[in-house]
Structures are given as C-alpha cells and as structure tokens.
C-alpha cells in the first residue's frame, strides 16, 4: 500500500501566529516544508503540496478548491488529485514526521481513514484517508464551507490508532508535533541541538 500512496503536504494555512509562511520557515537550515517532504519520500510516497501559494522545493503545488479553506479543503484537493490512491496527509508545520510512522499508518489500511490519537485528540493532519471520503467531504462542504476534518470524522469509518499501538512501533508523538509560533520554532531548534 505504501508504494501506491500519495504524500500530501497541507500548506494552505494563514500562519498568523508564526507571522510568515510556515512552508518557508527554516529549522536547522531547512524549510519546514522540505523536512516534511523528505520524511514522506523516505517513507516511499510521491509528494505533492496542497493549498499554499509558495512552492516547497520542486514539488508540485495544487490550490485549494475555490471557496474552501483549511485542512478539509486540502484533503479534498488531495483526494481528487490522488486517482483513488490512499493519501497520507501531513501538515507543513510537522517537521519531525517519522517515515516509520507514515508506513505503519498506511499498513493499517482497512477504513476510510486511519488516524493516531494522542491523549483524546485525533491527529487529523498526520493520518491516512482514502477516496471513499470524497462524497462525504463534498456534502459537508456544500453545506458549510468552513467545515473541519473533525466534522468529517462523524460520518466516515475511522480506525483510531491509540497510544499503546503507536508507541509499540517507536512513535513518541513527535510526528504530529506542530510548529505554530516563533517560540515553538526556538524550542525545536533547542531540541535538535
């Protein structure tokens, strides 16, 4: 399943707390977008970015559907683009994404979505989705253009991957650790030293 999957980096956020486009913010000399892209490629996925105006390296960039914004818009665009391949969604601000976590989530492919849960929070932007979600996403966004991925979860068949399972494959929560502010970036820089 991994070799057939699309790695979709969501770059369409406004980055208001960061103050600049997160895709281009550098961590240890490499942009956040390239950190994520390299992890997806190391997991064996084709990589495309969705939603942003800025290019991430040489990767193709697909805009969000007109009138929509946010992660659900990026997910819709990625699933439309994927030609029925499974899609691994990663937010551009998750530079510590682990290739083995991507592969493990793809290996658990039995539902419309496979999503790790940390605490009580489903990590919807570090997860696998398939084209069976498309009709539901279109219906939800036709009624509410500001709908979220969490809204989608109420209507699809989701396999939630709990902490005991993802820790068993060596994940410690870093894959979905997001960099939202300059302070987050500084803390991550310190961690990497």
C-alpha positions as CSV (number, residue, x, y, z in Angstrom):
1,X,0.0,0.0,0.0
2,X,2.9,2.4,0.8
3,X,4.3,2.4,-2.7
4,X,0.9,3.3,-4.1
5,X,0.2,6.2,-1.7
6,X,0.3,9.9,-2.2
7,X,2.0,12.1,0.4
8,X,0.0,15.3,0.6
9,X,1.5,18.3,2.5
10,X,-1.1,20.8,3.6
11,X,0.4,24.3,3.1
12,X,-2.7,26.4,2.9
13,X,-2.8,27.9,6.4
14,X,-2.5,31.6,7.1
15,X,0.4,31.3,9.5
16,X,-0.9,34.2,11.6
17,X,0.8,33.0,14.8
18,X,4.1,32.4,13.1
19,X,4.0,35.7,11.2
20,X,5.3,34.2,7.9
21,X,4.6,31.3,5.6
22,X,5.3,28.2,7.6
23,X,6.3,26.3,4.5
24,X,9.3,28.5,4.1
25,X,10.3,28.9,7.8
26,X,13.7,27.3,8.4
27,X,14.5,24.8,11.0
28,X,18.3,23.9,11.2
29,X,18.8,25.4,7.8
30,X,16.0,23.5,6.0
31,X,12.4,24.8,5.4
32,X,9.6,23.1,7.4
33,X,8.1,22.1,4.1
34,X,11.2,20.2,3.0
35,X,11.5,18.5,6.4
36,X,8.0,17.1,5.8
37,X,8.6,16.3,2.1
38,X,11.8,14.4,2.9
39,X,10.1,12.3,5.6
40,X,7.3,11.4,3.1
41,X,9.7,10.5,0.4
42,X,11.8,8.4,2.9
43,X,8.5,6.5,3.6
44,X,8.2,5.7,-0.2
45,X,5.5,8.2,-1.1
46,X,5.0,10.5,-4.1
47,X,4.9,14.1,-2.7
48,X,2.6,17.0,-3.7
49,X,1.7,20.1,-1.7
50,X,-1.8,21.4,-1.5
51,X,-3.2,24.8,-0.7
52,X,-0.3,27.1,-0.5
53,X,0.9,29.9,-2.7
54,X,4.6,29.3,-2.1
55,X,6.4,26.3,-3.7
56,X,8.1,23.8,-1.4
57,X,11.3,22.8,-3.3
58,X,10.4,21.4,-6.7
59,X,7.2,19.7,-5.6
60,X,4.0,20.3,-7.5
61,X,1.6,22.6,-5.7
62,X,-2.2,22.3,-6.2
63,X,-4.5,25.1,-4.9
64,X,-7.4,24.5,-2.6
65,X,-10.8,24.2,-4.2
66,X,-12.5,27.6,-4.8
67,X,-14.4,28.9,-1.8
68,X,-12.9,26.5,0.7
69,X,-10.0,26.8,3.1
70,X,-8.4,24.9,5.9
71,X,-7.2,21.3,6.2
72,X,-10.5,19.8,4.9
73,X,-10.1,21.9,1.7
74,X,-6.6,20.5,1.3
75,X,-7.8,17.0,2.0
76,X,-10.5,17.4,-0.7
77,X,-7.9,18.6,-3.2
78,X,-5.5,15.8,-2.4
79,X,-8.2,13.1,-2.7
80,X,-9.3,14.5,-6.0
81,X,-5.8,14.5,-7.2
82,X,-4.8,11.1,-5.9
83,X,-6.7,9.0,-8.5
84,X,-8.1,6.7,-5.8
85,X,-4.7,6.1,-4.2
86,X,-4.6,6.3,-0.4
87,X,-3.5,9.7,0.8
88,X,-1.2,10.4,3.7
89,X,-2.0,14.0,4.9
90,X,0.8,15.9,6.7
91,X,0.7,19.5,7.9
92,X,3.6,21.6,6.7
93,X,4.4,22.5,10.3
94,X,5.2,19.0,11.4
95,X,8.9,18.8,10.6
96,X,9.6,15.8,12.9
97,X,7.3,13.5,10.9
98,X,8.8,10.0,11.1
99,X,8.8,7.8,8.0
100,X,8.2,4.6,10.0
101,X,5.0,6.2,11.4
102,X,3.8,7.0,7.9
103,X,4.5,3.4,6.8
104,X,2.8,2.0,9.9
105,X,-0.4,4.1,9.5
106,X,-0.5,3.0,5.8
107,X,-0.1,-0.6,6.7
108,X,-3.2,-0.4,8.9
109,X,-5.3,0.4,5.9
110,X,-8.8,-1.0,6.5
111,X,-11.1,2.0,6.8
112,X,-12.0,5.3,5.2
113,X,-9.3,6.9,7.5
114,X,-6.6,5.8,9.9
115,X,-5.8,8.4,12.5
116,X,-3.5,8.3,15.5
117,X,-4.9,9.6,18.8
118,X,-2.7,11.4,21.3
119,X,-4.5,11.9,24.6
120,X,-8.0,12.5,23.4
121,X,-7.0,14.4,20.3
122,X,-7.2,12.7,16.9
123,X,-4.2,13.8,14.9
124,X,-6.2,14.5,11.7
125,X,-3.2,16.2,9.9
126,X,-0.9,13.2,10.4
127,X,-3.2,10.5,9.0
128,X,-4.3,8.3,6.1
129,X,-7.5,8.9,4.1
130,X,-9.0,7.3,1.0
131,X,-11.2,8.3,-1.8
132,X,-14.3,6.8,-0.1
133,X,-14.3,10.0,2.0
134,X,-14.9,12.2,-1.1
135,X,-18.7,12.1,-1.3
136,X,-19.0,13.0,2.4
137,X,-16.5,15.8,2.2
138,X,-18.3,17.3,-0.8
139,X,-21.6,17.0,1.1
140,X,-20.3,18.6,4.2
141,X,-18.5,21.5,2.4
142,X,-21.6,22.2,0.3
143,X,-23.5,23.0,3.5
144,X,-20.6,24.6,5.4
145,X,-17.5,25.9,3.6
146,X,-15.7,26.3,7.0
147,X,-16.2,22.6,7.9
148,X,-13.2,20.9,9.6
149,X,-11.7,17.5,9.3
150,X,-13.1,16.7,12.7
151,X,-16.6,17.4,11.3
152,X,-15.8,14.7,8.7
153,X,-15.0,12.1,11.3
154,X,-18.6,11.9,12.4
155,X,-19.6,10.5,9.1
156,X,-16.9,8.1,8.0
157,X,-15.5,4.8,9.1
158,X,-12.3,5.7,11.1
159,X,-9.7,3.4,12.6
160,X,-8.3,5.3,15.5
161,X,-4.7,4.2,16.5
162,X,-4.3,4.6,20.2
163,X,-1.1,5.4,22.1
164,X,-0.2,1.8,23.1
165,X,-0.2,0.9,19.5
166,X,1.8,3.8,18.1
167,X,4.4,3.7,20.9
168,X,4.9,0.0,20.0
169,X,6.2,0.9,16.6
170,X,8.5,3.6,18.0
171,X,6.5,6.8,17.7
172,X,6.6,9.2,20.6
173,X,4.3,11.9,19.4
174,X,6.9,13.9,17.5
175,X,5.4,13.1,14.1
176,X,2.4,15.4,14.8
177,X,4.3,18.0,16.9
178,X,3.4,21.3,15.2
179,X,5.4,24.5,15.0
180,X,2.9,27.2,15.3
181,X,4.8,30.2,16.8
182,X,8.4,31.5,16.8
183,X,8.6,30.2,20.3
184,X,7.7,26.7,19.1
185,X,10.4,27.0,16.5
186,X,13.0,28.1,19.0
187,X,12.1,25.2,21.3
188,X,12.5,22.8,18.4
189,X,15.8,24.3,17.4
190,X,17.0,23.8,21.0
191,X,15.7,20.2,21.0
192,X,17.6,19.4,17.8
193,X,20.9,20.7,19.3
